[in-house]
Structure formats: structure tokens, C-alpha cells
Amino acid sequence: MSTRRAHDAAVDAARAAGAIAMRYYRGGFDVTMKPDQTPVTQADQDAERAIVETLGAAFADHGFLGEEFGAKGPQDRRWIIDPIDGTRNFVRRIPIWAVLIALEEAGEVTAGAMYNPVTDEMYSAYRGGGAFLNGERIRVSAVTELAQAWFFHAGLGIVRKAGWWDGFARLIDGTLNQRGPGDYLGYGLVASGRGEIYAELDLKPWDIAPCKIIVEEAGGRFSDFDGRPSIYSGTALVTNGHLHEATLALLRRA
């Protein structure tokens, strides 16, 4: 199976799921709380069902790992799904949320898409084929000095609770500008050259699977806070590549 075919299928499935989610976003929905105190809506569940149905019909030998319904089928080649990344924003009608879909083969993400149906922005990538925003190639920035970099972050409360506050403070002090868009958008902004650094924690693999390949295919670098290229450790740091080691050093300094 070609990674281009997987890419195109992910894009189509993300658009279909986004259309389902938008009907709830514009209308109404009930919110329930999971045991971990994160919200879930009918939109999350219906969107994930649609993705599994669509991709399952096209790739019968692939399995799934989804936020709402867990693992299903073979796991050596599987689609990793977050039907609505940014459900808290979705619930508050903040237009920063997206459908995330990635194909993982033998532990490596090879294709992915992240789609915000409110703004109609589709980020996508496939291994060796490049990264795209609405079909146009994107590249990370060429900034090589931390003092000229834009640093994006997500919620800061968890940063303090998890013990990373000092590292984040050093990055704030060492960079030119700081913004907190959170969720999928930080990865997209770095991949498209509109910022240089994004750091986030308290993550599951479905939160970041497509983000990894999109940033990498745009010429950037993805790792956890220990420098490992893993989507399973709960932390994520993406940069334009030029600033990755310097950013890790500030983040991890004892």
C-alpha cells in the first residue's frame, strides 16, 4: 500500500468526520465527563465511528486505535484517531479543534491528516512526500536563533503540576514571542513556518500521531521532552529543527 494512498484516504476521512462534528458544533450536544475528567460529546463518538467505517472499508487489513473506542483489529498496521482534538474548545465554541488521523506501520507514523472544519484548514503529510496545508507544500522556518523564535504552548496549569515550569520559564525568557493556541494548532504553526517551537504535555498517542509526520515532512523535528522521537511518552516538543537541541537544553536544565 502506498503512503500517498493512505494520505488521501486520511484526508477524505477527516473531512467526512469534520462535517459530522460541525453539525453538532453549530447545533447542540450533551457533554459527559470521562473518568479522567476530560469531556466527551456525541460528536466525538459519531465522528470516530465514521472514520472507522470509512477507513475500515478501504483497508480491511488495518486496525484502529481511537480515543473514544480504543483498539480494534490488527495493531501492527493501524489508524490512530482523535475524532475531535480540543474537545474542551469545541464545548466552549472556541474554533481551535481538529480531526486527527494517522497511519502507523510497525511503530512508525507514515501518513496523517489534521483538519479544522471551522477554518477549513487541512494539514497533511506522508512519508517521503512532504507536508501540505490545503494541498500546498509547507516548510518550517529558517530561524536559527532562539532570541528570534516564537514559542507556542498549551495549558500552563499542567506544566506547573508536572514539574516543567522552570523549563518553560527559561523558554519564555529566551524567545522573542510566546503564544498559547494549544492542541493541534501549535504543530501546524511550526510546520508552516509561522513559529519555531511548540511544547505540550499530558498527551496520548492519538493527540499527536499525525502532528509528528506533518512537522517532520515539513523539515522540522519532533521528540518528547527527553529527545526521543516517540508519541507514547506523554510529552511532545516540535521545532523547526535548527533550534531543537537548544530548546531541549533549556527545557531540561536541572
Secondary structure by P-SEA (a helix, b strand, c coil): ccaaaaaaaaaaaaaaaaaaaaaaaaccbbbbbccccccccaaaaaaaaaaaaaaaaaccccccccccccccccccbbbbbccccaaaaaaaccccbbbbbbbbcccccccccccccccccccccccccccccccbbbbbbcccccccbbbbbccaaaaaaacaaaaaaaaaaacccccccccaaaaaaaaaccccccccccccccccaaaaaaaaaaccccccccccccccccbbbbcccccaaaaaaaaccc
